Amino acid sequence: MSDSVDETAGPGLERSCVPSPGDWIRLAPADAGLERLEAFFSGHAYDPHRHDTYAIGYTLAGVQSFTYRGAHTASATGQVMVLHPDERHDGRAGVEAGFHYRMVYVEPRLIRDALAGRAHSLPFVQAAVSADARLLDALRPAFDSLDRPLEQLEADQIVLGIADALLARDTSAGGARRVTASALAVERARQFLDAHFARMVGSDELETASGLDRFALARHFRALLGTSPYRYLTMRRLDHARAGIRSGLPLAEAAFAAGFADQSHMTRQFKQAFGLSPGRWRDMRIAG
């Protein structure tokens, strides 16, 4: 089987931007640094968006068509997808029957930690779609049960398997990485953002927390975590907002609790990160 397939949709299906009432998303309970979901879409799925995690998954049925890094591609049944942090992409059905898939979103810091001493950078997989059996085998244990949180040792094993499979597809990332002062500074900045996501964070605060000037920190932050400090902060706010929405908070209250200026501010950021409005995400979700 080749690493990718041509899109098989006809022009009418490709132009369709109308969500189907039969679409659904099933979310697993939250795990630290990991998000697991299973979903089905019969037409338009996601508007163009980007997130700050690795998005790695496989297609269970149908054809998942998407634009990624400026190219059109598709994942057929049994194929694996690897989308990298901060890379813009969308999603839609590539055949009339729609597509059914599973995806795990992994924070880059977990991949970094799993490969400590064995990789000098985060792995970058050039092919968005493949038939990589090793990566598929690493993903499957994450979906043994979507009804419960993962045990910590179980999550560690899943992350390690995924990290090893990614490194195998990007051998250029191999080689020991020394723990440098900049790596420690980035980790201090990340922890500061985790602790203060619900308020405005000043550049001077991050300079004090990290010991680096704001521009050096931005460069090292992206190199080590795949995104910018502000993007990371925004995603933590969105994580908190989604948790509030899942618990039943009205959208406006979830936005305020997460540190957004108002509901419209959250909605703009939500669509840019997930390709769905928060209202649609809430209404189509199947609780795990």
N, C-alpha and C positions, 0 to 999 in steps of 0.2 A: 504494500500500500504506500502511496506517495505521501510526502509530508503535508501536502495541502490539496484542496480540491477547488475546482472552479465553482463559482456561484451558479446555481441551477435555477434560480428564480426567474420568472418572466418579468417583463417590464411593469405589468400591473401590480405584482406583488412587491417589487422593489419600491414603487412609489407610495405604497400604502403607509400612512402615518396614523391610522386609526386604531387605538387599543381595542382589544377584544374583551368582552365581559367574561370569557372563559379563561383568561390568563390568570396565573396565580404564582405566588412566591411563598415558599415555606422556609422559615428561618429556624436554625437551631438555637438553643439557649446560648447566651454570650460566653465566650472563653477569652482569657487574656491574650490579646494580640492576634486572635483568630476569629474569623467569622465564616460560618458555613451556611450554604443555602442550596435549595433545589427549586427549580422554577420551570414553568411552561409558558410559552408565548406562541400565538398563532399568526401574528403579523408583526406590526411595529412593536418593538420592545423598549429600547432605550434611546433617548436623544444623545447627541455627543456629550461626553463627560470624561472626567479623569478622577482617580482617587490616589491616595498615597501608599497603597499596599500593592504587593504582588496579587494578581487575580489569576488563579490556576484552577482549571476544571476540565470536565469532559462532557461530551454530548451523549446522552442516553438514547435519543431517538430524533429523527428528522435532520434538518440542516440549520445550523446557526450561522447567519451571515453578518459580517460586520466590517467596518472600515477602521484600520489601525495603522498608525505610522504612515498615513497617506495612501495606503493600498487597500483594495477590496479583497477579502478572503472569506473563507467559510470553513466551519467545522462540521463534519458529517458524523454519523453514529459511530462511537468508539474512538473518536479522535480527541486529542488533548489540546487545550489552549493555555498559553502563557502570555499574560499581559503585564507589562512592567509598570512600576509606580510612575505617576504623573504623565502617562502616555494617553492621549485623547483617543477615544473610541466610541462606537455606538453599538446597536444591536437590533436585529430583525430576523424574521423567519426567511429562510432561503427556499422553502418549498411550501405548498399549500397546506400540508399537514402540520406545519409549525415545527417547533423544536422543544425538546425536554433536556435539561442539563443540570449538572451539579457544579458548584464553584466554592472554592475556599479562598478567602482573602487573608493574606499573611503579612503582618507588619515586617518591613525590611530588617528591623533590629533583631528579630528572631532568626532570620536567615543569616545575618551577620554573626550572631552569637553561635549558631549551630556550626558555622564554618570557621570558627576562630582557630588560628594556627594553620589553616589549610587553604585560605583564600585571602588575597590582598585587596579584593574588591567584591562588590555584589555581583553575582552571576547575571549575565545578560544573554538571553536566548533570542537569536535572530529570527527564527521561524515562529510566528504566532501560533501556528497549528501544526501538529505532528501526530505520528502514530507511535510515540515513544512508550514502549511497554513498561519500562522502568518507572517513568513518571506516573503512568496510569496506576501501577501497583502501589506507588507511594500515596496516591490520592485516596484510593478506595477505603482504607481504614478510617478516614475522617468522616465517612458517611455510613458507618455501621449502624449508628442510631442518631437520628436528628432530634430525638425527643429528650435527650439529656445532655448536660454539659460534659465535656471530656474530663477525665481524671488528669491531674497534672503530669504524671509519668506517661500517660497515653498521648497527651498533647505534645510532650517533648519528643516522643518517638515519631509521631507524624511529621513534626517540623523537621526533624533530622532526616527522615526519608525524603522529604520534598527537597530540602537543601542539597542533599547528596545528588539527587537526580538533576537538579538545576546545574550544579557544578559540573556534572558529567557532560552536559550539553554546552558548557562554556568553559573549556579547559584553559582559556586565556586568563580566567580569574583565579586560577590555582596558584599556590605558592604562599608561604607564610606571610601574614601581615603583622607587623609590629604594633603593639599598643602604644600609640603616640600621644603626645600632649594634646593634639587637636582632637583625637578620638575621645579622650576623657572630657575635653571641653564640650564637644557635641553632646555627649551623654548627660552632662550637667545641664545643658540648655534644654535637652529633651525632657528631663525630669522636671525642670522648672515650668515648662509649658504644660506638662501633664497636671501639675499642681495648680496652675493659675489660668486655665483655659476659659473660665467663665467671666473674665474681666479683660480690659485692654491691657496688653503687655507692651511696655516700652522697649525700644532698642537698647537703651542704656541699662535697663534691668537685665537683659540677656547678656550684655557685655560684662556686667558685674558677676552674673551667675557663672558664665563660661570662662571668663578671663581672656576672651578674644574680642577684637573689634568687630563691629556688626557685619562688615563685608567679608572678612576672613571667615567668620562664623557661617555666613550664608553659603560660601563656597564649600567649606568642609561638611556642613550639614547635608547639602545635596549629595556630595560624594559618598557619604557614609549611610544616609537614610533615604536617598532617592527623591527628595523633595526639599522645599524651602521651609524655613522656620514658620513663616506666616501660613503656608499651606498646611503644615502639620498642625498648627494651632486651630485652624478652621476645621480640619477633620476631627479633632478631638471634640470641638463644639458640636459637630454633626453627630458624632457617636453618642454624645449625651442627649442630644435632641431626639434621636431615634429611640433611645432607651425610654425617654419620657413618653413618646408617642406610643410605643409598645405597651407601656403601663397604663395607657388610657388618658393621658393629659391632652387637653385641647391643643391645637397647633400653636396658638399664640402663647400659651403658658409654657409649652415645651421650648419655644424659641427664646423666651425671656430667661428661663432657667438655665439654658445652655450658653447664655452670654451674647446672643444676637440682639441687634438694636430693636428689631421688631419681627413680626411674622414674615413680611415680604423679604426682609434681608435673609432670613433663614431659607425661604423658598428659593431664592436665587442661588444661594450657595448649595442647597440640597440638589437642585437640578444639575448644577455644574459638576457635582461629585458623583451622583448616582444615575443621572439620566431620566429620573422620574420626579414628579412633584411630590412633596411630602403627603399630600392628600391622597394621591393615587397609590403611593407606597403603602399607606395605612389601610386603604380600602381593599387592596388585592392580596394582602399578606395572610398567609395561613400560619398561625402560631405554632412554634415547635415545642 
